[in-house]
Amino acid sequence: MKRNQLAMFVFLAQGIGTVFYAVFWASYALALPSNRVLHDLPVFKIPLSIFGGLFILSIVILLLLSFLRKPEE
C-alpha cells in the first residue's frame, strides 16, 4: 500500500469520526437547557449506529494495516 493511499484512508477515518462526534454532540446540545438527551430518537440513533460502526471498523482496519504492512514510498 502506497503512503498516499494510507494517508487518504486515515483522512477518511478521521472524517467518519468527525461526523460521528458531530451527531453525538448535536444529540446533547439540541436538548439544552433541559437535561434530556436525544440520542434515543431515530433521527440521531440511526446515524450514530452507522457512523459509529464505520468508525470502529476503519480503526480496526487501520490497526491491522499498521501491523501487517510497511508503507511503501
mmCIF file of the N, C-alpha and C atoms, coordinates in Angstrom:
data_MODEL
# 
_entry.id   MODEL 
# 
loop_
_atom_site.group_PDB 
_atom_site.id 
_atom_site.type_symbol 
_atom_site.label_atom_id 
_atom_site.label_alt_id 
_atom_site.label_comp_id 
_atom_site.label_asym_id 
_atom_site.label_entity_id 
_atom_site.label_seq_id 
_atom_site.pdbx_PDB_ins_code 
_atom_site.Cartn_x 
_atom_site.Cartn_y 
_atom_site.Cartn_z 
_atom_site.occupancy 
_atom_site.B_iso_or_equiv 
_atom_site.pdbx_formal_charge 
_atom_site.auth_seq_id 
_atom_site.auth_comp_id 
_atom_site.auth_asym_id 
_atom_site.auth_atom_id 
_atom_site.pdbx_PDB_model_num 
ATOM 1   N N  . MET A 1 1  ? 0.849   -1.166 0.000  1.00 0.00 ? 1  MET A N  1 
ATOM 2   C CA . MET A 1 1  ? 0.000   0.000  0.000  1.00 0.00 ? 1  MET A CA 1 
ATOM 3   C C  . MET A 1 1  ? 0.900   1.235  0.000  1.00 0.00 ? 1  MET A C  1 
ATOM 4   N N  . LYS A 1 2  ? 0.624   2.109  -0.902 1.00 0.00 ? 2  LYS A N  1 
ATOM 5   C CA . LYS A 1 2  ? 1.436   3.323  -1.006 1.00 0.00 ? 2  LYS A CA 1 
ATOM 6   C C  . LYS A 1 2  ? 1.097   4.288  0.120  1.00 0.00 ? 2  LYS A C  1 
ATOM 7   N N  . ARG A 1 3  ? 2.049   5.127  0.421  1.00 0.00 ? 3  ARG A N  1 
ATOM 8   C CA . ARG A 1 3  ? 1.902   6.086  1.522  1.00 0.00 ? 3  ARG A CA 1 
ATOM 9   C C  . ARG A 1 3  ? 0.719   7.029  1.266  1.00 0.00 ? 3  ARG A C  1 
ATOM 10  N N  . ASN A 1 4  ? 0.505   7.410  0.011  1.00 0.00 ? 4  ASN A N  1 
ATOM 11  C CA . ASN A 1 4  ? -0.615  8.294  -0.346 1.00 0.00 ? 4  ASN A CA 1 
ATOM 12  C C  . ASN A 1 4  ? -1.958  7.633  -0.058 1.00 0.00 ? 4  ASN A C  1 
ATOM 13  N N  . GLN A 1 5  ? -2.074  6.352  -0.414 1.00 0.00 ? 5  GLN A N  1 
ATOM 14  C CA . GLN A 1 5  ? -3.316  5.626  -0.173 1.00 0.00 ? 5  GLN A CA 1 
ATOM 15  C C  . GLN A 1 5  ? -3.585  5.485  1.325  1.00 0.00 ? 5  GLN A C  1 
ATOM 16  N N  . LEU A 1 6  ? -2.538  5.213  2.071  1.00 0.00 ? 6  LEU A N  1 
ATOM 17  C CA . LEU A 1 6  ? -2.689  5.087  3.516  1.00 0.00 ? 6  LEU A CA 1 
ATOM 18  C C  . LEU A 1 6  ? -3.106  6.418  4.143  1.00 0.00 ? 6  LEU A C  1 
ATOM 19  N N  . ALA A 1 7  ? -2.524  7.499  3.675  1.00 0.00 ? 7  ALA A N  1 
ATOM 20  C CA . ALA A 1 7  ? -2.887  8.828  4.186  1.00 0.00 ? 7  ALA A CA 1 
ATOM 21  C C  . ALA A 1 7  ? -4.343  9.154  3.864  1.00 0.00 ? 7  ALA A C  1 
ATOM 22  N N  . MET A 1 8  ? -4.814  8.793  2.697  1.00 0.00 ? 8  MET A N  1 
ATOM 23  C CA . MET A 1 8  ? -6.209  9.046  2.328  1.00 0.00 ? 8  MET A CA 1 
ATOM 24  C C  . MET A 1 8  ? -7.157  8.213  3.190  1.00 0.00 ? 8  MET A C  1 
ATOM 25  N N  . PHE A 1 9  ? -6.772  6.969  3.492  1.00 0.00 ? 9  PHE A N  1 
ATOM 26  C CA . PHE A 1 9  ? -7.615  6.130  4.334  1.00 0.00 ? 9  PHE A CA 1 
ATOM 27  C C  . PHE A 1 9  ? -7.666  6.670  5.763  1.00 0.00 ? 9  PHE A C  1 
ATOM 28  N N  . VAL A 1 10 ? -6.553  7.161  6.267  1.00 0.00 ? 10 VAL A N  1 
ATOM 29  C CA . VAL A 1 10 ? -6.536  7.786  7.597  1.00 0.00 ? 10 VAL A CA 1 
ATOM 30  C C  . VAL A 1 10 ? -7.426  9.026  7.598  1.00 0.00 ? 10 VAL A C  1 
ATOM 31  N N  . PHE A 1 11 ? -7.344  9.824  6.541  1.00 0.00 ? 11 PHE A N  1 
ATOM 32  C CA . PHE A 1 11 ? -8.180  11.015 6.423  1.00 0.00 ? 11 PHE A CA 1 
ATOM 33  C C  . PHE A 1 11 ? -9.658  10.638 6.384  1.00 0.00 ? 11 PHE A C  1 
ATOM 34  N N  . LEU A 1 12 ? -9.995  9.563  5.690  1.00 0.00 ? 12 LEU A N  1 
ATOM 35  C CA . LEU A 1 12 ? -11.376 9.083  5.631  1.00 0.00 ? 12 LEU A CA 1 
ATOM 36  C C  . LEU A 1 12 ? -11.857 8.652  7.018  1.00 0.00 ? 12 LEU A C  1 
ATOM 37  N N  . ALA A 1 13 ? -11.021 7.938  7.757  1.00 0.00 ? 13 ALA A N  1 
ATOM 38  C CA . ALA A 1 13 ? -11.387 7.510  9.105  1.00 0.00 ? 13 ALA A CA 1 
ATOM 39  C C  . ALA A 1 13 ? -11.595 8.715  10.016 1.00 0.00 ? 13 ALA A C  1 
ATOM 40  N N  . GLN A 1 14 ? -10.761 9.723  9.878  1.00 0.00 ? 14 GLN A N  1 
ATOM 41  C CA . GLN A 1 14 ? -10.929 10.940 10.681 1.00 0.00 ? 14 GLN A CA 1 
ATOM 42  C C  . GLN A 1 14 ? -12.222 11.658 10.314 1.00 0.00 ? 14 GLN A C  1 
ATOM 43  N N  . GLY A 1 15 ? -12.570 11.675 9.043  1.00 0.00 ? 15 GLY A N  1 
ATOM 44  C CA . GLY A 1 15 ? -13.826 12.297 8.607  1.00 0.00 ? 15 GLY A CA 1 
ATOM 45  C C  . GLY A 1 15 ? -15.039 11.575 9.167  1.00 0.00 ? 15 GLY A C  1 
ATOM 46  N N  . ILE A 1 16 ? -15.001 10.250 9.148  1.00 0.00 ? 16 ILE A N  1 
ATOM 47  C CA . ILE A 1 16 ? -16.103 9.467  9.711  1.00 0.00 ? 16 ILE A CA 1 
ATOM 48  C C  . ILE A 1 16 ? -16.223 9.737  11.208 1.00 0.00 ? 16 ILE A C  1 
ATOM 49  N N  . GLY A 1 17 ? -15.089 9.809  11.893 1.00 0.00 ? 17 GLY A N  1 
ATOM 50  C CA . GLY A 1 17 ? -15.097 10.102 13.327 1.00 0.00 ? 17 GLY A CA 1 
ATOM 51  C C  . GLY A 1 17 ? -15.632 11.479 13.619 1.00 0.00 ? 17 GLY A C  1 
ATOM 52  N N  . THR A 1 18 ? -15.323 12.430 12.770 1.00 0.00 ? 18 THR A N  1 
ATOM 53  C CA . THR A 1 18 ? -15.817 13.790 12.956 1.00 0.00 ? 18 THR A CA 1 
ATOM 54  C C  . THR A 1 18 ? -17.330 13.853 12.786 1.00 0.00 ? 18 THR A C  1 
ATOM 55  N N  . VAL A 1 19 ? -17.860 13.154 11.794 1.00 0.00 ? 19 VAL A N  1 
ATOM 56  C CA . VAL A 1 19 ? -19.315 13.133 11.594 1.00 0.00 ? 19 VAL A CA 1 
ATOM 57  C C  . VAL A 1 19 ? -19.991 12.458 12.789 1.00 0.00 ? 19 VAL A C  1 
ATOM 58  N N  . PHE A 1 20 ? -19.412 11.345 13.257 1.00 0.00 ? 20 PHE A N  1 
ATOM 59  C CA . PHE A 1 20 ? -19.966 10.665 14.428 1.00 0.00 ? 20 PHE A CA 1 
ATOM 60  C C  . PHE A 1 20 ? -19.998 11.600 15.632 1.00 0.00 ? 20 PHE A C  1 
ATOM 61  N N  . TYR A 1 21 ? -18.883 12.290 15.864 1.00 0.00 ? 21 TYR A N  1 
ATOM 62  C CA . TYR A 1 21 ? -18.807 13.210 17.002 1.00 0.00 ? 21 TYR A CA 1 
ATOM 63  C C  . TYR A 1 21 ? -19.817 14.355 16.855 1.00 0.00 ? 21 TYR A C  1 
ATOM 64  N N  . ALA A 1 22 ? -19.989 14.864 15.651 1.00 0.00 ? 22 ALA A N  1 
ATOM 65  C CA . ALA A 1 22 ? -20.924 15.977 15.430 1.00 0.00 ? 22 ALA A CA 1 
ATOM 66  C C  . ALA A 1 22 ? -22.366 15.550 15.714 1.00 0.00 ? 22 ALA A C  1 
ATOM 67  N N  . VAL A 1 23 ? -22.748 14.365 15.266 1.00 0.00 ? 23 VAL A N  1 
ATOM 68  C CA . VAL A 1 23 ? -24.107 13.874 15.525 1.00 0.00 ? 23 VAL A CA 1 
ATOM 69  C C  . VAL A 1 23 ? -24.284 13.607 17.024 1.00 0.00 ? 23 VAL A C  1 
ATOM 70  N N  . PHE A 1 24 ? -23.259 13.012 17.643 1.00 0.00 ? 24 PHE A N  1 
ATOM 71  C CA . PHE A 1 24 ? -23.325 12.726 19.075 1.00 0.00 ? 24 PHE A CA 1 
ATOM 72  C C  . PHE A 1 24 ? -23.448 14.018 19.879 1.00 0.00 ? 24 PHE A C  1 
ATOM 73  N N  . TRP A 1 25 ? -22.664 15.012 19.525 1.00 0.00 ? 25 TRP A N  1 
ATOM 74  C CA . TRP A 1 25 ? -22.714 16.306 20.215 1.00 0.00 ? 25 TRP A CA 1 
ATOM 75  C C  . TRP A 1 25 ? -24.075 16.978 20.006 1.00 0.00 ? 25 TRP A C  1 
ATOM 76  N N  . ALA A 1 26 ? -24.598 16.901 18.785 1.00 0.00 ? 26 ALA A N  1 
ATOM 77  C CA . ALA A 1 26 ? -25.883 17.531 18.489 1.00 0.00 ? 26 ALA A CA 1 
ATOM 78  C C  . ALA A 1 26 ? -27.014 16.895 19.294 1.00 0.00 ? 26 ALA A C  1 
ATOM 79  N N  . SER A 1 27 ? -26.925 15.595 19.552 1.00 0.00 ? 27 SER A N  1 
ATOM 80  C CA . SER A 1 27 ? -27.986 14.939 20.322 1.00 0.00 ? 27 SER A CA 1 
ATOM 81  C C  . SER A 1 27 ? -28.030 15.455 21.758 1.00 0.00 ? 27 SER A C  1 
ATOM 82  N N  . TYR A 1 28 ? -26.928 15.965 22.246 1.00 0.00 ? 28 TYR A N  1 
ATOM 83  C CA . TYR A 1 28 ? -26.919 16.561 23.580 1.00 0.00 ? 28 TYR A CA 1 
ATOM 84  C C  . TYR A 1 28 ? -27.186 18.071 23.524 1.00 0.00 ? 28 TYR A C  1 
ATOM 85  N N  . ALA A 1 29 ? -26.562 18.752 22.581 1.00 0.00 ? 29 ALA A N  1 
ATOM 86  C CA . ALA A 1 29 ? -26.647 20.212 22.538 1.00 0.00 ? 29 ALA A CA 1 
ATOM 87  C C  . ALA A 1 29 ? -28.025 20.707 22.141 1.00 0.00 ? 29 ALA A C  1 
ATOM 88  N N  . LEU A 1 30 ? -28.738 19.994 21.292 1.00 0.00 ? 30 LEU A N  1 
ATOM 89  C CA . LEU A 1 30 ? -30.051 20.457 20.852 1.00 0.00 ? 30 LEU A CA 1 
ATOM 90  C C  . LEU A 1 30 ? -31.105 20.336 21.940 1.00 0.00 ? 30 LEU A C  1 
ATOM 91  N N  . ALA A 1 31 ? -30.832 19.569 22.979 1.00 0.00 ? 31 ALA A N  1 
ATOM 92  C CA . ALA A 1 31 ? -31.795 19.408 24.074 1.00 0.00 ? 31 ALA A CA 1 
ATOM 93  C C  . ALA A 1 31 ? -31.598 20.442 25.167 1.00 0.00 ? 31 ALA A C  1 
ATOM 94  N N  . LEU A 1 32 ? -30.545 21.235 25.087 1.00 0.00 ? 32 LEU A N  1 
ATOM 95  C CA . LEU A 1 32 ? -30.284 22.234 26.124 1.00 0.00 ? 32 LEU A CA 1 
ATOM 96  C C  . LEU A 1 32 ? -31.378 23.287 26.137 1.00 0.00 ? 32 LEU A C  1 
ATOM 97  N N  . PRO A 1 33 ? -31.779 23.827 27.196 1.00 0.00 ? 33 PRO A N  1 
ATOM 98  C CA . PRO A 1 33 ? -31.232 23.849 28.543 1.00 0.00 ? 33 PRO A CA 1 
ATOM 99  C C  . PRO A 1 33 ? -31.750 22.722 29.429 1.00 0.00 ? 33 PRO A C  1 
ATOM 100 N N  . SER A 1 34 ? -32.526 21.790 28.916 1.00 0.00 ? 34 SER A N  1 
ATOM 101 C CA . SER A 1 34 ? -33.000 20.687 29.760 1.00 0.00 ? 34 SER A CA 1 
ATOM 102 C C  . SER A 1 34 ? -31.871 19.673 29.954 1.00 0.00 ? 34 SER A C  1 
ATOM 103 N N  . ASN A 1 35 ? -32.118 18.693 30.794 1.00 0.00 ? 35 ASN A N  1 
ATOM 104 C CA . ASN A 1 35 ? -31.119 17.646 30.988 1.00 0.00 ? 35 ASN A CA 1 
ATOM 105 C C  . ASN A 1 35 ? -31.473 16.391 30.206 1.00 0.00 ? 35 ASN A C  1 
ATOM 106 N N  . ARG A 1 36 ? -32.368 16.512 29.255 1.00 0.00 ? 36 ARG A N  1 
ATOM 107 C CA . ARG A 1 36 ? -32.783 15.405 28.402 1.00 0.00 ? 36 ARG A CA 1 
ATOM 108 C C  . ARG A 1 36 ? -31.782 15.234 27.271 1.00 0.00 ? 36 ARG A C  1 
ATOM 109 N N  . VAL A 1 37 ? -31.534 13.990 26.873 1.00 0.00 ? 37 VAL A N  1 
ATOM 110 C CA . VAL A 1 37 ? -30.685 13.723 25.714 1.00 0.00 ? 37 VAL A CA 1 
ATOM 111 C C  . VAL A 1 37 ? -31.545 13.126 24.608 1.00 0.00 ? 37 VAL A C  1 
ATOM 112 N N  . LEU A 1 38 ? -31.144 13.381 23.385 1.00 0.00 ? 38 LEU A N  1 
ATOM 113 C CA . LEU A 1 38 ? -31.962 12.986 22.238 1.00 0.00 ? 38 LEU A CA 1 
ATOM 114 C C  . LEU A 1 38 ? -31.404 11.789 21.473 1.00 0.00 ? 38 LEU A C  1 
ATOM 115 N N  . HIS A 1 39 ? -30.400 11.113 22.001 1.00 0.00 ? 39 HIS A N  1 
ATOM 116 C CA . HIS A 1 39 ? -29.768 10.052 21.218 1.00 0.00 ? 39 HIS A CA 1 
ATOM 117 C C  . HIS A 1 39 ? -30.637 8.806  21.077 1.00 0.00 ? 39 HIS A C  1 
ATOM 118 N N  . ASP A 1 40 ? -31.777 8.756  21.745 1.00 0.00 ? 40 ASP A N  1 
ATOM 119 C CA . ASP A 1 40 ? -32.672 7.620  21.565 1.00 0.00 ? 40 ASP A CA 1 
ATOM 120 C C  . ASP A 1 40 ? -33.690 7.848  20.444 1.00 0.00 ? 40 ASP A C  1 
ATOM 121 N N  . LEU A 1 41 ? -33.745 9.056  19.897 1.00 0.00 ? 41 LEU A N  1 
ATOM 122 C CA . LEU A 1 41 ? -34.631 9.336  18.768 1.00 0.00 ? 41 LEU A CA 1 
ATOM 123 C C  . LEU A 1 41 ? -34.038 8.748  17.486 1.00 0.00 ? 41 LEU A C  1 
ATOM 124 N N  . PRO A 1 42 ? -34.893 8.251  16.584 1.00 0.00 ? 42 PRO A N  1 
ATOM 125 C CA . PRO A 1 42 ? -34.372 7.638  15.358 1.00 0.00 ? 42 PRO A CA 1 
ATOM 126 C C  . PRO A 1 42 ? -33.521 8.575  14.494 1.00 0.00 ? 42 PRO A C  1 
ATOM 127 N N  . VAL A 1 43 ? -33.811 9.868  14.545 1.00 0.00 ? 43 VAL A N  1 
ATOM 128 C CA . VAL A 1 43 ? -33.049 10.818 13.735 1.00 0.00 ? 43 VAL A CA 1 
ATOM 129 C C  . VAL A 1 43 ? -31.588 10.878 14.198 1.00 0.00 ? 43 VAL A C  1 
ATOM 130 N N  . PHE A 1 44 ? -31.316 10.552 15.429 1.00 0.00 ? 44 PHE A N  1 
ATOM 131 C CA . PHE A 1 44 ? -29.943 10.513 15.942 1.00 0.00 ? 44 PHE A CA 1 
ATOM 132 C C  . PHE A 1 44 ? -29.422 9.082  16.071 1.00 0.00 ? 44 PHE A C  1 
ATOM 133 N N  . LYS A 1 45 ? -30.301 8.160  16.430 1.00 0.00 ? 45 LYS A N  1 
ATOM 134 C CA . LYS A 1 45 ? -29.876 6.786  16.694 1.00 0.00 ? 45 LYS A CA 1 
ATOM 135 C C  . LYS A 1 45 ? -29.345 6.094  15.434 1.00 0.00 ? 45 LYS A C  1 
ATOM 136 N N  . ILE A 1 46 ? -29.998 6.289  14.317 1.00 0.00 ? 46 ILE A N  1 
ATOM 137 C CA . ILE A 1 46 ? -29.573 5.634  13.076 1.00 0.00 ? 46 ILE A CA 1 
ATOM 138 C C  . ILE A 1 46 ? -28.217 6.167  12.593 1.00 0.00 ? 46 ILE A C  1 
ATOM 139 N N  . PRO A 1 47 ? -28.015 7.487  12.482 1.00 0.00 ? 47 PRO A N  1 
ATOM 140 C CA . PRO A 1 47 ? -26.683 7.959  12.076 1.00 0.00 ? 47 PRO A CA 1 
ATOM 141 C C  . PRO A 1 47 ? -25.587 7.602  13.080 1.00 0.00 ? 47 PRO A C  1 
ATOM 142 N N  . LEU A 1 48 ? -25.902 7.617  14.378 1.00 0.00 ? 48 LEU A N  1 
ATOM 143 C CA . LEU A 1 48 ? -24.901 7.230  15.368 1.00 0.00 ? 48 LEU A CA 1 
ATOM 144 C C  . LEU A 1 48 ? -24.505 5.773  15.198 1.00 0.00 ? 48 LEU A C  1 
ATOM 145 N N  . SER A 1 49 ? -25.468 4.919  14.922 1.00 0.00 ? 49 SER A N  1 
ATOM 146 C CA . SER A 1 49 ? -25.171 3.500  14.709 1.00 0.00 ? 49 SER A CA 1 
ATOM 147 C C  . SER A 1 49 ? -24.327 3.297  13.458 1.00 0.00 ? 49 SER A C  1 
ATOM 148 N N  . ILE A 1 50 ? -24.707 3.963  12.379 1.00 0.00 ? 50 ILE A N  1 
ATOM 149 C CA . ILE A 1 50 ? -23.988 3.791  11.110 1.00 0.00 ? 50 ILE A CA 1 
ATOM 150 C C  . ILE A 1 50 ? -22.576 4.346  11.200 1.00 0.00 ? 50 ILE A C  1 
ATOM 151 N N  . PHE A 1 51 ? -22.443 5.598  11.602 1.00 0.00 ? 51 PHE A N  1 
ATOM 152 C CA . PHE A 1 51 ? -21.114 6.212  11.639 1.00 0.00 ? 51 PHE A CA 1 
ATOM 153 C C  . PHE A 1 51 ? -20.250 5.655  12.763 1.00 0.00 ? 51 PHE A C  1 
ATOM 154 N N  . GLY A 1 52 ? -20.862 5.251  13.864 1.00 0.00 ? 52 GLY A N  1 
ATOM 155 C CA . GLY A 1 52 ? -20.101 4.611  14.929 1.00 0.00 ? 52 GLY A CA 1 
ATOM 156 C C  . GLY A 1 52 ? -19.531 3.279  14.482 1.00 0.00 ? 52 GLY A C  1 
ATOM 157 N N  . GLY A 1 53 ? -20.350 2.491  13.781 1.00 0.00 ? 53 GLY A N  1 
ATOM 158 C CA . GLY A 1 53 ? -19.874 1.212  13.250 1.00 0.00 ? 53 GLY A CA 1 
ATOM 159 C C  . GLY A 1 53 ? -18.781 1.392  12.207 1.00 0.00 ? 53 GLY A C  1 
ATOM 160 N N  . LEU A 1 54 ? -18.973 2.352  11.312 1.00 0.00 ? 54 LEU A N  1 
ATOM 161 C CA . LEU A 1 54 ? -17.946 2.622  10.298 1.00 0.00 ? 54 LEU A CA 1 
ATOM 162 C C  . LEU A 1 54 ? -16.652 3.121  10.925 1.00 0.00 ? 54 LEU A C  1 
ATOM 163 N N  . PHE A 1 55 ? -16.767 3.929  11.967 1.00 0.00 ? 55 PHE A N  1 
ATOM 164 C CA . PHE A 1 55 ? -15.587 4.459  12.638 1.00 0.00 ? 55 PHE A CA 1 
ATOM 165 C C  . PHE A 1 55 ? -14.800 3.339  13.325 1.00 0.00 ? 55 PHE A C  1 
ATOM 166 N N  . ILE A 1 56 ? -15.495 2.470  14.031 1.00 0.00 ? 56 ILE A N  1 
ATOM 167 C CA . ILE A 1 56 ? -14.822 1.347  14.687 1.00 0.00 ? 56 ILE A CA 1 
ATOM 168 C C  . ILE A 1 56 ? -14.202 0.421  13.652 1.00 0.00 ? 56 ILE A C  1 
ATOM 169 N N  . LEU A 1 57 ? -14.910 0.147  12.566 1.00 0.00 ? 57 LEU A N  1 
ATOM 170 C CA . LEU A 1 57 ? -14.374 -0.710 11.504 1.00 0.00 ? 57 LEU A CA 1 
ATOM 171 C C  . LEU A 1 57 ? -13.134 -0.100 10.870 1.00 0.00 ? 57 LEU A C  1 
ATOM 172 N N  . SER A 1 58 ? -13.156 1.188  10.608 1.00 0.00 ? 58 SER A N  1 
ATOM 173 C CA . SER A 1 58 ? -11.991 1.824  9.992  1.00 0.00 ? 58 SER A CA 1 
ATOM 174 C C  . SER A 1 58 ? -10.800 1.831  10.951 1.00 0.00 ? 58 SER A C  1 
ATOM 175 N N  . ILE A 1 59 ? -11.049 1.981  12.241 1.00 0.00 ? 59 ILE A N  1 
ATOM 176 C CA . ILE A 1 59 ? -9.958  1.921  13.213 1.00 0.00 ? 59 ILE A CA 1 
ATOM 177 C C  . ILE A 1 59 ? -9.339  0.528  13.235 1.00 0.00 ? 59 ILE A C  1 
ATOM 178 N N  . VAL A 1 60 ? -10.165 -0.499 13.229 1.00 0.00 ? 60 VAL A N  1 
ATOM 179 C CA . VAL A 1 60 ? -9.655  -1.873 13.230 1.00 0.00 ? 60 VAL A CA 1 
ATOM 180 C C  . VAL A 1 60 ? -8.852  -2.148 11.967 1.00 0.00 ? 60 VAL A C  1 
ATOM 181 N N  . ILE A 1 61 ? -9.352  -1.708 10.818 1.00 0.00 ? 61 ILE A N  1 
ATOM 182 C CA . ILE A 1 61 ? -8.632  -1.911 9.557  1.00 0.00 ? 61 ILE A CA 1 
ATOM 183 C C  . ILE A 1 61 ? -7.295  -1.173 9.578  1.00 0.00 ? 61 ILE A C  1 
ATOM 184 N N  . LEU A 1 62 ? -7.287  0.053  10.073 1.00 0.00 ? 62 LEU A N  1 
ATOM 185 C CA . LEU A 1 62 ? -6.031  0.807  10.147 1.00 0.00 ? 62 LEU A CA 1 
ATOM 186 C C  . LEU A 1 62 ? -5.040  0.153  11.105 1.00 0.00 ? 62 LEU A C  1 
ATOM 187 N N  . LEU A 1 63 ? -5.513  -0.369 12.218 1.00 0.00 ? 63 LEU A N  1 
ATOM 188 C CA . LEU A 1 63 ? -4.621  -1.071 13.137 1.00 0.00 ? 63 LEU A CA 1 
ATOM 189 C C  . LEU A 1 63 ? -4.035  -2.320 12.488 1.00 0.00 ? 63 LEU A C  1 
ATOM 190 N N  . LEU A 1 64 ? -4.870  -3.076 11.793 1.00 0.00 ? 64 LEU A N  1 
ATOM 191 C CA . LEU A 1 64 ? -4.376  -4.268 11.108 1.00 0.00 ? 64 LEU A CA 1 
ATOM 192 C C  . LEU A 1 64 ? -3.363  -3.905 10.024 1.00 0.00 ? 64 LEU A C  1 
ATOM 193 N N  . LEU A 1 65 ? -3.646  -2.867 9.266  1.00 0.00 ? 65 LEU A N  1 
ATOM 194 C CA . LEU A 1 65 ? -2.714  -2.441 8.226  1.00 0.00 ? 65 LEU A CA 1 
ATOM 195 C C  . LEU A 1 65 ? -1.391  -1.965 8.809  1.00 0.00 ? 65 LEU A C  1 
ATOM 196 N N  . SER A 1 66 ? -1.449  -1.317 9.946  1.00 0.00 ? 66 SER A N  1 
ATOM 197 C CA . SER A 1 66 ? -0.219  -0.807 10.537 1.00 0.00 ? 66 SER A CA 1 
ATOM 198 C C  . SER A 1 66 ? 0.672   -1.946 11.041 1.00 0.00 ? 66 SER A C  1 
ATOM 199 N N  . PHE A 1 67 ? 0.076   -3.045 11.453 1.00 0.00 ? 67 PHE A N  1 
ATOM 200 C CA . PHE A 1 67 ? 0.880   -4.166 11.912 1.00 0.00 ? 67 PHE A CA 1 
ATOM 201 C C  . PHE A 1 67 ? 1.304   -5.098 10.781 1.00 0.00 ? 67 PHE A C  1 
ATOM 202 N N  . LEU A 1 68 ? 0.491   -5.208 9.741  1.00 0.00 ? 68 LEU A N  1 
ATOM 203 C CA . LEU A 1 68 ? 0.768   -6.174 8.684  1.00 0.00 ? 68 LEU A CA 1 
ATOM 204 C C  . LEU A 1 68 ? 1.638   -5.627 7.563  1.00 0.00 ? 68 LEU A C  1 
ATOM 205 N N  . ARG A 1 69 ? 1.554   -4.361 7.265  1.00 0.00 ? 69 ARG A N  1 
ATOM 206 C CA . ARG A 1 69 ? 2.274   -3.799 6.116  1.00 0.00 ? 69 ARG A CA 1 
ATOM 207 C C  . ARG A 1 69 ? 3.080   -2.589 6.498  1.00 0.00 ? 69 ARG A C  1 
ATOM 208 N N  . LYS A 1 70 ? 4.210   -2.477 5.862  1.00 0.00 ? 70 LYS A N  1 
ATOM 209 C CA . LYS A 1 70 ? 5.027   -1.274 5.972  1.00 0.00 ? 70 LYS A CA 1 
ATOM 210 C C  . LYS A 1 70 ? 4.646   -0.371 4.798  1.00 0.00 ? 70 LYS A C  1 
ATOM 211 N N  . PRO A 1 71 ? 4.485   0.917  5.026  1.00 0.00 ? 71 PRO A N  1 
ATOM 212 C CA . PRO A 1 71 ? 4.113   1.802  3.904  1.00 0.00 ? 71 PRO A CA 1 
ATOM 213 C C  . PRO A 1 71 ? 5.274   1.912  2.905  1.00 0.00 ? 71 PRO A C  1 
ATOM 214 N N  . GLU A 1 72 ? 4.903   1.810  1.633  1.00 0.00 ? 72 GLU A N  1 
ATOM 215 C CA . GLU A 1 72 ? 5.878   1.953  0.556  1.00 0.00 ? 72 GLU A CA 1 
ATOM 216 C C  . GLU A 1 72 ? 5.949   3.408  0.123  1.00 0.00 ? 72 GLU A C  1 
ATOM 217 N N  . GLU A 1 73 ? 7.033   3.764  -0.466 1.00 0.00 ? 73 GLU A N  1 
ATOM 218 C CA . GLU A 1 73 ? 7.196   5.149  -0.957 1.00 0.00 ? 73 GLU A CA 1 
ATOM 219 C C  . GLU A 1 73 ? 6.365   5.392  -2.181 1.00 0.00 ? 73 GLU A C  1 
# 
